[in-house]
Amino acid sequence: MTRIAYLVTSAREMMLADGTPYPTGYLIEEALKPYERFKAAGFDVSVITPDGRPPQAEPYGLSWFFHYPDEDKDYLASVVRTFAHHVDDIRLTLHQNTRFGLAAARRVATVLQANGRTPAEAHRIVSAAAKTAWREGRQFAGVLAEDRSHGLTREQIQAEVDAQRADSQRLADERHRRLQEIPGFQQPVALSSLTREQMAEFDALFVPGGHGTMADLSDNPDAGRLLAALHRKGALIAAVCHGPAVLLSAPERSDGLWLFEGYRMTSFTDEEESRTRPGRLGMAWLLDTALKNAGAVFDDGPAAWASHVVVDRNLITGQNAGSTEATADAVISKLHVPARRAARAAGPAATPRKTSPMASQAIIRSPAETIQVFLEAFARHEVDAAVALADPQVSVTVHPLGLHDQGQDALRQVLADLVHAFPDLMINVSRVITTGDVITALFKAEGTQAVGYAGAINQEKHLDIDQAWRFVIGGGLITEVAAYWCQAQLYRRLAVKRYDTIALA
């Protein structure tokens, strides 16, 4: 069984720049979600603290605004996407995200729909109000109440804002309770008690965040021993938010440089820290600056608070609390690689293929008609019906993925992967260009991500990306397929800036 050393801070306070002690600990979301995901994946998770004391939740992290229910958080993400034409131009601060009542957007939209608005109309109304609140630093409820056309009163809107806040507080309390019921969090293993041999028995290290990591893991010789033991055997090392502070404990290499010199990594950024309560009071030092000074190639996301995960060799780091689930999923993907390779070595299982009626019908179509039928079948998620229109030796090229293959199975895999990754995939064709036997189809692919795809860790984000597919028709069948899209745009849409394909291949 895969064994994970789950290293959690046990610090109760840290010193601010003026020497004042500040209460601290681990962040609930960052400690709970990866732990539950790893256990569900079948891993053996050992909770460890530097001194064996039970870890303490950071009081600041118990605040309601760190615990939006997933449905509120996801809807808010779709609203925020409307704030600027390019996602890189959106700057949503912690203050804006937590103080203006924006997270109630989904609930207000639900009320609007109950009053006869379509989902699209409701989304447009709440997005416009949220954008104004974001730009002008005003309360969402107040801005929305000024618009009398939607028929809601200020009291109705404020009731939804208050209900959202109450649900967030209940979620914070419930998460804290679940953590306290985990035996390892009550009786953790002391890192200081582990021998070098015991440390080397772990297959991975994961460090959740919370400001406490900066107090007791950033200059910890035992943490340095653990990092050296795991790094020596190429084991996975992962951390999220303030968790990468542990990397500062790593010893020097034989050449005198830091163990992680030149590694790409991310962490809670100085910009994000400036918006937190301890950041405003004055931190004694800042994590992203310290990592850069140590020798890291720092790779932050396109915007503060955006989910962002960086993978470099055996190191996985997540930028902030919003990156928690994506970081945990990256760890699971990495640790499951040996099993996937073994399955591939054993050969694919024999699975019956559906035979489309089209395959046995002698239907004569023009090249444009053939592609129209192909795209319609693809839009209906009828992969086998689409593949039946291709020559058995069809040439398949997907430029963003570096794929160059041949045969119907290759085409089937390309289409099936898209449908699997985006179960609600929609294909909206904008133009079909015909040049003899060469057909180029321009369309927008839209859907909500359900699994990892094309180097993007699953974060259940909405994708809408323009694509161009070029087809060559011969003998009434598709003989060549070449697909194009902007991979950088795909990463941006799914809140992933870069992805190390070697590390997770």
Secondary structure, DSSP 8 states (H G I E B T S, - for coil): --EEEEE-----EEEBTTS-EEE--B-HHHHHHHHHHHHHTT-EEEEEESSS----B-GGGGSGGG---HHHHHHHHHHHTTSSSSGGG----HHHHHHS-GGGHHHHHHHHHHTT--HHHHHHHHHHHHHHHHHHT--HHHHHHT-GGG---HHHHHHHHHHHHHHHHHHHHHHHHHHHTSHHHHS-EEGGG--HHHHHT-SEEEE--STHHHHHTTT-HHHHHHHHHHHHTT-EEEEETTGGGGGGG--B-TTSSBTTTT-EE--S-HHHHTTSHHHHH-BSS-HHHHHHHHT-EE---SSTTS--EEEETTEEEE-SGGGHHHHHHHHHHHHTHHHHHHHHHH----------GGGG------HHHHHHHHHHHHHTT-HHHHHTTEEEEEEEEEGGGTEEEESHHHHHHHHHHHHHH-TT-EEEEEEEEEETTEEEEEEEEEEE--S-BTTB-----EEEEEEEEEEEEETTEEEEEEEEE-HHHHHHHTT-----HHHH-
